[in-house]
């Protein structure tokens, strides 16, 4: 498959990469498996922590260079690198605590859980956060002692290679993280290889089914994060002034190309006109332009293909009865893959896009009469990644959040990602967690040691 950096602002091909050969894949597998065998007994933890500490330093020293590289790969605004560095800090600080044997209290003997590395992992990662998506799986698993092979998205190969090169520069042994320019058929072969212990993927449902199927065939563990159609539930007591402060960016951050972006706004019927006006006001103030320019507030979509797909989805919604409240006009003063922020109402259950994730700056508003109806709308989705509940009574906000079928809930805030909080979903949004101690132990062998005092 073609691994190319096509700058979505200039539409120019900046880099092209040769496909990884079978011989190169074999070398990567052999090196990674050799490291696993070396580390399985718990050896090398302090050395691995030192590597991640150095990686954090390199990320901070080169934050601008690396951020601009990602921007040229997929068009995003400058950012992301410091968040990845914070993952380094967090996991180095907590590694010994997370890997410490855990005693189990029993009256019949002595028992404890020994935490050991599981083996080589195959990671399949997306383009929307080129460093972040790699960092949140690589950093904890490297500290655990699980070497990793990486297949990143074909449209951000320069970012993936830069991250892998930085890991090597931080003195990680060869084989710790190997970036591969491979096909999906090669990914399947790698997962099936007996030296590979598991697979993790962030991406589409289609990709998730493929990776999960291949892992299941070989009886290997997998974790999947497959996107979302997150609900933003506005309660009747919501402070509309505070809502106006955060609302536009819950949909526009990263040009709306975020799995956990709010996409379905569920609003009391009487507040819909005011809500629409708040969104219109925020959407109308964006500044499209060169994403390397710090004054730009809305970047282009990641590719021509992404823009074409989103255009087709919005048109499909309108053709089937949705009302266009704002936007969906050609962006004629920019050459890149820009999409005008758009607001839709009147999307019914029968509309073909009702249960589709629209990956871009498109907000869909659903009115409700009762709180029970709001919760029903929120749960009427095949996805279950995250959601937001916005109100002024925190106890009640929590009660509402607990009734929504999702892996994550935010109260009075848009989505957030921090190293100490777990990330993941339910239903078609996948399974397993990344980040926090939960993510740290997803690919850990929790080895029971049970002992009984020998009899005389």
Secondary structure as GFF3:
##gff-version 3
##sequence-region A 1 456
A	DSSP	beta_strand	3	6	.	.	.	ID=ss1
A	DSSP	beta_strand	13	17	.	.	.	ID=ss2
A	DSSP	alpha_helix	22	39	.	.	.	ID=ss3
A	DSSP	alpha_helix	45	61	.	.	.	ID=ss4
A	DSSP	alpha_helix	63	74	.	.	.	ID=ss5
A	DSSP	alpha_helix	81	99	.	.	.	ID=ss6
A	DSSP	beta_strand	102	104	.	.	.	ID=ss7
A	DSSP	beta_strand	110	117	.	.	.	ID=ss8
A	DSSP	beta_strand	120	124	.	.	.	ID=ss9
A	DSSP	alpha_helix	132	144	.	.	.	ID=ss10
A	DSSP	beta_strand	148	151	.	.	.	ID=ss11
A	DSSP	alpha_helix	157	169	.	.	.	ID=ss12
A	DSSP	beta_strand	177	179	.	.	.	ID=ss13
A	DSSP	alpha_helix	184	192	.	.	.	ID=ss14
A	DSSP	beta_strand	196	202	.	.	.	ID=ss15
A	DSSP	alpha_helix	205	217	.	.	.	ID=ss16
A	DSSP	beta_strand	221	225	.	.	.	ID=ss17
A	DSSP	beta_strand	230	234	.	.	.	ID=ss18
A	DSSP	alpha_helix	240	252	.	.	.	ID=ss19
A	DSSP	three_ten_helix	253	256	.	.	.	ID=ss20
A	DSSP	beta_strand	262	268	.	.	.	ID=ss21
A	DSSP	three_ten_helix	269	271	.	.	.	ID=ss22
A	DSSP	alpha_helix	272	284	.	.	.	ID=ss23
A	DSSP	alpha_helix	304	319	.	.	.	ID=ss24
A	DSSP	beta_strand	323	326	.	.	.	ID=ss25
A	DSSP	beta_strand	342	345	.	.	.	ID=ss26
A	DSSP	beta_strand	362	368	.	.	.	ID=ss27
A	DSSP	alpha_helix	371	379	.	.	.	ID=ss28
A	DSSP	beta_strand	383	384	.	.	.	ID=ss29
A	DSSP	beta_strand	386	390	.	.	.	ID=ss30
A	DSSP	alpha_helix	394	402	.	.	.	ID=ss31
A	DSSP	beta_strand	408	411	.	.	.	ID=ss32
A	DSSP	beta_strand	426	427	.	.	.	ID=ss33
A	DSSP	beta_strand	430	431	.	.	.	ID=ss34
A	DSSP	alpha_helix	436	440	.	.	.	ID=ss35
A	DSSP	beta_strand	444	451	.	.	.	ID=ss36
###
